Amino acid sequence: MRNCRSRLYSFRGMAVGLVLLISFPFTSYAQQPNAQQQQQLVQQPQDPWFGQPDWMICNQAALDCNSPQRFKPVFGIEVGAIWLSRQTPNSQNLVFDQNSNVLLNANQLKGSSGDGLDTTLSFYNIFRERPIDFQMRFFQASDMSAEQTMTATQVVPLFYGAVPINPTNSNSLLYETQMRSFEANIVYRTPFRIRLLTGFRFFEVDEIYDVVDNVSSNSSTRVGFFSRAENTMAGGQIGAEGTLLSNDNGRVFGSCKWAMLSNDSFGVAQAANSSGAPIESVSSEWITSQLLDFQLGGSLGLSRRFSIYAGYQGLVASDLGLALEQNRNARIFAGSNPVFTSDNQWHGFRLSLVGIW
């Protein structure tokens, strides 16, 4: 009995000593870490590239970190280009010959893609206690244009419900779209690699639709029918961006934004009456429009601070006053017309250089 009890005491002493030995490093740090230890404890969970060489980890990885005590990165800039193409216009007959045969339908005027500048400016961690960023983006796409020349014995274009008094044997039709966009957002990084945003959106879509009388025009004067439509929109938007795949050298992500916009829509069409005097039809109205902004792309790190981005850009807008829709419904001799709304889409590609400090 005595031997058993002594062995029990011996085993109990060894167990207590082992527990104290294992727990000693943790209890010593918990009591009072020195200044260097405190700095390590602060940096290690917050800085995704802590302790790594500069060339090993790109700053893109920091965008998924939502620790409220992070102070890096602080600034980012993205500069590149965007290419956009508009969807095929809705079907409507635009030009006939002398036998009422259709020479041109609007769905043949999709045209080429337009390109322009695309730039983003970001300020990260603007509050010390919360993972909140501020972001501004501007892009424009010009010269989304299509031009068709019609030749027949008689070319009879239909323009805002009117036809030429004396049809010619050659006309050129031009349909062009230009776009500008600016947004400013407050961005919140959640723990789930999703960035929520809300902010302001400005969006502008301008179009022209011209029917040029090639026979009567010369190098200094164009004769025919001319129109333009302008949509100047501003309002609020909400959205989210989510990381789909990531590693230390980049990430693949997608985003979706929805904007409700107040649209100052304006349009004007110009022609000439039977005496050759100019006549004009005007459309002007405040309407409500909506915009969906989709992106899907990825960034590949070139160094710790720089990466290259490439991806898809899609825009879907509803309730716009567009030139061809006004041509279908408005009447040149009415003098004043309401704004006839329609929807449109633009799809394209973005390529840019991203720097994050």
C-alpha positions in Angstrom: 0.0 0.0 0.0 2.8 2.4 0.9 4.6 1.7 -2.4 1.4 2.3 -4.4 0.7 5.6 -2.5 4.3 6.8 -3.1 4.1 6.0 -6.8 0.8 7.9 -7.0 2.5 11.0 -5.4 5.4 10.6 -7.7 3.1 10.5 -10.8 1.1 13.4 -9.6 4.3 15.5 -9.1 5.5 14.7 -12.6 2.1 15.6 -14.2 2.0 19.0 -12.4 5.6 19.7 -13.5 4.8 18.9 -17.1 1.7 21.2 -17.1 3.8 24.0 -15.7 6.5 23.5 -18.2 4.1 23.5 -21.2 2.1 26.5 -20.0 5.1 28.6 -18.9 5.6 30.4 -22.3 1.9 31.3 -22.6 1.6 32.6 -19.0 4.8 34.6 -19.3 3.5 36.4 -22.5 0.1 37.0 -20.9 1.6 38.6 -17.9 3.5 41.5 -19.4 5.0 41.3 -22.9 7.8 43.6 -23.6 7.7 46.3 -26.3 9.1 44.1 -29.1 6.6 41.3 -28.2 3.8 43.8 -28.2 4.8 45.0 -31.7 4.9 41.4 -33.0 1.5 40.6 -31.5 0.0 43.7 -33.2 1.6 43.2 -36.6 1.4 39.4 -37.1 -2.4 39.0 -37.4 -2.9 42.3 -39.2 -0.3 42.5 -41.9 -0.7 39.7 -44.4 2.9 40.1 -45.7 4.5 40.4 -42.2 7.9 38.8 -42.1 8.0 38.1 -45.9 10.4 39.6 -48.5 8.9 42.5 -50.5 8.9 40.6 -53.7 7.0 37.6 -52.4 3.5 39.0 -51.6 1.4 41.5 -53.6 -0.6 44.2 -51.8 -3.7 42.8 -53.5 -3.9 40.3 -50.7 -4.6 43.1 -48.2 -7.9 43.9 -49.7 -9.5 40.9 -48.1 -8.3 41.6 -44.6 -10.9 43.3 -42.4 -9.0 43.7 -39.1 -10.0 47.1 -37.6 -6.5 47.8 -36.4 -4.8 47.6 -39.8 -3.1 50.7 -41.0 -1.9 49.4 -44.4 -2.4 49.9 -47.3 -3.4 53.6 -47.4 -3.5 54.5 -51.0 -4.2 52.9 -54.4 -4.4 54.0 -58.0 -5.5 52.2 -61.2 -5.0 53.6 -64.7 -5.9 51.8 -67.8 -8.3 51.6 -70.8 -11.8 50.3 -71.4 -13.5 48.9 -74.6 -17.3 48.8 -74.8 -19.7 47.7 -77.5 -23.5 48.5 -77.4 -26.1 45.9 -78.0 -27.8 45.5 -81.4 -30.4 48.3 -81.7 -34.1 47.2 -81.7 -35.5 46.3 -85.0 -37.1 49.2 -87.0 -37.0 49.9 -90.8 -35.0 53.0 -91.5 -34.5 53.2 -95.3 -36.6 52.2 -98.3 -36.2 52.3 -102.1 -38.7 53.5 -104.7 -40.5 50.2 -104.6 -40.9 50.2 -100.8 -38.3 47.5 -100.3 -36.3 47.8 -97.1 -32.7 48.9 -97.6 -31.7 49.2 -94.0 -32.9 48.0 -90.6 -31.8 49.5 -87.3 -30.4 46.1 -86.1 -27.7 46.6 -88.8 -26.3 49.6 -86.9 -24.6 47.9 -84.0 -21.2 49.3 -85.1 -17.8 49.1 -83.6 -16.6 49.2 -80.0 -15.6 52.4 -78.4 -12.6 52.9 -76.1 -11.5 55.4 -73.5 -9.7 56.1 -70.3 -10.5 54.1 -67.1 -9.1 55.2 -63.8 -9.7 54.5 -60.1 -8.4 56.3 -57.0 -8.7 54.6 -53.6 -8.0 55.6 -50.0 -7.8 52.6 -47.6 -8.4 52.4 -43.8 -9.7 56.0 -43.5 -10.9 55.2 -40.0 -8.5 53.6 -37.4 -11.3 51.5 -35.8 -13.1 50.1 -38.8 -12.0 48.5 -42.2 -13.5 51.2 -44.3 -12.2 52.5 -47.7 -13.1 55.4 -50.0 -13.1 54.8 -53.7 -13.6 57.0 -56.8 -13.7 55.8 -60.4 -14.1 57.5 -63.8 -14.3 56.0 -67.3 -15.5 57.1 -70.7 -16.1 55.3 -74.0 -16.3 57.2 -77.2 -17.0 56.5 -80.9 -19.3 53.5 -80.6 -20.4 54.2 -84.1 -21.9 52.6 -87.2 -22.2 54.1 -90.6 -24.0 52.7 -93.6 -24.2 54.2 -97.2 -27.4 53.4 -99.1 -27.5 53.6 -102.9 -30.6 53.0 -105.1 -32.6 54.8 -107.8 -34.4 56.5 -105.0 -33.3 56.4 -101.3 -36.2 57.1 -99.0 -35.1 57.4 -95.3 -37.7 57.4 -92.6 -36.8 60.1 -90.0 -39.1 61.0 -87.1 -42.1 60.1 -89.1 -41.1 62.1 -92.2 -39.6 61.3 -95.6 -37.7 63.5 -98.0 -39.7 65.4 -100.6 -37.2 64.7 -103.3 -35.4 61.4 -102.6 -31.8 61.1 -103.9 -29.8 58.1 -105.0 -27.4 58.1 -102.1 -27.6 58.6 -98.4 -25.3 57.9 -95.5 -26.6 57.0 -92.0 -24.6 57.5 -88.9 -25.5 56.2 -85.4 -23.0 57.0 -82.6 -23.0 56.6 -78.9 -20.7 58.1 -76.3 -20.6 57.4 -72.5 -19.1 58.9 -69.4 -19.3 57.6 -65.8 -18.1 58.7 -62.4 -18.7 57.1 -59.0 -17.7 57.8 -55.4 -18.2 55.0 -52.9 -17.7 54.2 -49.2 -16.5 50.5 -49.0 -16.7 48.2 -46.0 -14.6 45.0 -45.8 -16.5 42.2 -44.2 -14.8 39.1 -42.6 -16.1 36.9 -45.6 -13.9 38.4 -48.4 -16.9 40.5 -49.5 -16.6 44.3 -49.8 -20.0 46.2 -49.4 -20.3 49.6 -50.9 -22.7 52.5 -51.2 -22.2 55.9 -52.8 -22.9 58.3 -55.6 -23.2 57.6 -59.3 -23.1 60.0 -62.3 -23.8 58.4 -65.7 -24.1 60.1 -69.1 -25.1 58.6 -72.5 -25.2 60.8 -75.6 -26.3 59.7 -79.0 -26.6 61.1 -82.5 -28.6 59.8 -85.5 -27.9 61.5 -88.8 -29.2 60.8 -92.3 -27.0 62.7 -94.7 -28.0 63.6 -98.3 -24.8 62.7 -100.1 -26.0 64.2 -103.5 -26.7 67.7 -102.0 -23.9 67.8 -99.5 -20.4 69.1 -100.2 -17.1 69.4 -98.3 -18.3 72.4 -96.3 -22.0 71.7 -95.8 -23.9 68.6 -94.8 -27.6 68.4 -95.9 -30.2 66.0 -94.6 -31.7 65.0 -91.3 -29.9 65.3 -87.9 -30.8 64.4 -84.3 -29.2 63.9 -81.0 -30.2 62.5 -77.6 -28.7 63.3 -74.2 -29.1 61.5 -70.9 -27.5 63.1 -67.9 -28.1 61.0 -64.8 -27.1 61.2 -61.1 -28.2 59.3 -58.0 -27.2 56.7 -55.4 -25.9 53.2 -55.8 -25.3 50.1 -53.7 -23.3 47.0 -54.4 -20.8 44.4 -53.4 -17.5 42.9 -54.5 -16.5 39.4 -53.7 -13.2 37.5 -54.0 -13.6 34.2 -55.7 -10.0 32.9 -55.7 -6.9 34.4 -54.1 -3.3 33.7 -53.2 -0.3 35.7 -52.1 0.2 37.0 -55.7 -3.3 38.1 -56.7 -7.0 37.4 -56.8 -10.0 36.7 -59.0 -13.1 38.7 -58.0 -16.5 39.8 -59.3 -18.7 42.8 -58.4 -22.3 44.0 -59.0 -23.6 47.5 -58.5 -27.2 48.9 -58.8 -27.9 52.6 -59.2 -31.2 54.5 -59.1 -30.7 57.7 -61.2 -32.6 60.9 -61.9 -32.3 61.5 -65.6 -32.4 64.9 -67.3 -33.2 63.5 -70.7 -33.1 65.8 -73.7 -33.4 65.3 -77.5 -33.6 67.4 -80.6 -34.3 66.5 -84.3 -33.7 68.9 -87.2 -35.0 68.7 -90.8 -36.3 71.0 -93.5 -39.9 71.6 -94.7 -41.1 71.8 -98.3 -39.8 75.4 -98.7 -36.3 74.4 -97.4 -36.8 76.2 -94.1 -35.4 74.4 -91.0 -37.9 72.7 -88.6 -37.0 71.3 -85.2 -38.6 68.8 -82.8 -37.6 68.9 -79.1 -38.0 66.3 -76.4 -37.2 67.2 -72.8 -38.2 65.4 -69.6 -37.0 64.4 -66.1 -37.3 60.6 -65.9 -36.1 57.9 -63.6 -33.5 55.5 -64.9 -31.6 52.5 -63.5 -28.2 51.1 -64.1 -26.6 47.7 -63.3 -22.8 47.5 -63.4 -21.1 44.0 -63.6 -17.5 43.2 -63.4 -15.5 39.9 -63.4 -11.7 39.9 -63.5 -8.5 39.3 -61.8 -5.3 40.9 -60.7 -1.8 39.4 -61.1 1.0 40.7 -58.9 4.0 42.1 -60.7 5.7 43.2 -57.4 4.6 43.9 -53.9 3.0 47.2 -54.9 2.0 46.8 -58.5 -0.3 44.3 -60.3 -2.0 44.1 -63.7 -5.8 43.8 -63.9 -7.8 42.4 -66.8 -11.5 41.6 -66.8 -15.0 41.9 -68.2 -17.2 45.0 -67.9 -21.0 45.0 -68.4 -23.5 47.8 -68.1 -27.3 47.4 -68.4 -29.4 50.6 -68.3 -33.2 50.9 -68.3 -35.5 53.8 -69.2 -33.2 56.0 -71.3 -34.1 58.4 -74.1 -32.1 57.1 -77.0 -31.9 58.5 -80.5 -33.3 55.5 -82.5 -36.2 55.1 -80.1 -37.1 58.7 -80.6 -36.9 58.2 -84.3 -39.4 55.3 -84.1 -42.0 57.1 -82.0 -41.6 60.9 -82.2 -42.7 63.1 -85.1 -40.6 65.9 -86.6 -43.7 68.1 -87.4 -45.0 67.8 -83.8 -42.6 70.5 -82.6 -42.5 69.1 -79.1 -42.5 65.3 -78.2 -42.3 63.4 -75.0 -39.3 61.3 -74.2 -39.8 57.7 -75.4 -37.7 55.4 -73.2 -36.0 52.2 -74.0 -33.3 49.9 -72.5 -29.7 49.3 -73.6 -26.7 47.2 -72.8 -22.9 47.7 -73.2 -20.4 44.9 -72.8 -16.6 45.0 -73.0 -13.2 44.6 -71.5 -10.9 46.5 -69.1 -7.1 46.4 -68.8 -5.2 48.5 -66.3 -2.1 48.8 -64.1 -2.9 48.8 -60.3 -0.6 50.3 -57.7 -1.3 49.9 -53.9 0.9 51.5 -51.2 
